[in-house]
Amino acid sequence: MQQNLAQELIKKIISYYFAETPEYNHTVYSTVGTVQEIIHKRFKEGPKTGQSYYVLILSETKEKLQANSELLNKDKFSQVEKLALLGQNLMFQYRKWFANKQILEWHSLKKSPPK
């Protein structure tokens, strides 16, 4: 019995630290805004400890969106790292995940020509 219990505990620990995050069904939300600030942060605990992510703050609403390398393709995440989104007016698609909003995609909003 003790051996089975130990094996189950080891499985739980390994799955917590080394397993891929399963894909869950989630609702996709959208918001529009100009990126005012990009803040570099690192996860402090959990299976992603030490990994980088960025918080984008939109100027009009002061809304905070999280950019994570696991959810964005390399090109998009690279744009965030290089602060290339500062001052751009964009439409973001994101999912709400516990206490944060994780960016899934964004699109540039083209300004309409004056009439």
C-alpha positions in Angstrom: 0.0 0.0 0.0 2.8 2.4 0.9 4.5 1.7 -2.5 1.3 2.4 -4.4 0.8 5.6 -2.5 4.4 6.7 -3.2 4.0 5.9 -6.9 0.8 8.0 -7.1 2.4 10.9 -5.4 5.4 10.8 -7.8 3.0 10.7 -10.8 1.2 13.7 -9.5 4.4 15.7 -8.9 5.8 14.8 -12.3 2.6 15.7 -14.1 2.4 19.0 -12.4 6.0 20.1 -13.3 6.6 18.4 -16.6 3.3 17.9 -18.4 2.0 20.1 -21.2 -0.9 22.3 -20.3 -4.0 20.7 -21.8 -6.0 22.7 -24.2 -9.3 23.7 -22.6 -12.4 25.1 -24.3 -12.5 28.8 -23.7 -14.4 31.9 -24.9 -12.5 34.4 -27.0 -13.0 38.0 -26.2 -12.0 41.1 -28.2 -10.9 44.6 -27.3 -9.5 47.5 -29.2 -6.8 49.9 -27.9 -3.5 51.6 -28.3 -0.6 49.9 -26.5 0.8 52.5 -24.0 3.2 50.3 -22.1 4.8 46.9 -22.2 6.2 45.4 -19.0 8.5 42.3 -18.9 7.8 39.9 -16.1 8.7 36.3 -15.1 6.5 33.6 -13.5 7.5 33.3 -9.8 5.9 29.9 -9.1 4.3 26.9 -10.6 5.4 24.8 -13.6 6.4 28.0 -15.6 8.7 29.4 -12.9 11.3 31.6 -14.5 9.7 31.9 -17.9 9.1 35.3 -19.4 5.9 36.9 -20.3 4.8 40.5 -21.0 2.0 42.7 -19.8 0.6 45.1 -22.4 -1.3 48.1 -21.0 -3.8 49.9 -23.3 -3.9 53.7 -23.0 -7.7 54.3 -23.2 -9.0 51.7 -20.8 -5.8 50.9 -18.8 -6.7 47.3 -19.5 -3.9 44.8 -18.9 -3.3 41.9 -21.4 -0.8 39.2 -21.0 1.4 38.0 -23.9 2.8 34.5 -23.4 5.1 32.6 -25.8 3.0 29.5 -25.5 -0.1 31.1 -27.0 1.5 33.4 -29.6 3.4 32.3 -32.7 7.2 33.2 -32.7 6.8 36.2 -35.0 4.1 37.8 -32.8 5.9 37.1 -29.6 9.1 38.6 -31.1 7.2 41.8 -31.9 6.2 42.0 -28.2 9.7 41.4 -27.0 11.1 44.2 -29.3 8.4 46.6 -28.0 7.2 47.0 -31.6 3.6 47.3 -30.6 4.1 50.5 -28.6 1.8 53.3 -29.8 -0.1 51.0 -32.3 -3.9 50.9 -32.3 -4.8 47.2 -32.4 -7.7 44.8 -32.0 -6.8 42.0 -29.5 -8.4 38.6 -29.2 -7.8 37.2 -25.7 -9.1 34.6 -23.3 -9.8 35.2 -19.6 -7.7 32.9 -17.6 -8.2 33.1 -13.8 -7.0 36.6 -12.9 -5.5 37.6 -16.3 -6.4 38.1 -19.9 -4.1 36.1 -22.2 -3.6 37.4 -25.8 -4.3 34.8 -28.5 -4.0 37.1 -31.5 -4.1 40.7 -32.7 -4.8 42.6 -35.8 -3.9 46.1 -37.0 -6.7 48.6 -37.3 -6.3 50.6 -40.5 -7.4 54.2 -40.2 -10.1 55.1 -42.6 -9.2 57.9 -45.0 -10.8 61.3 -44.3 -13.9 62.1 -46.3 
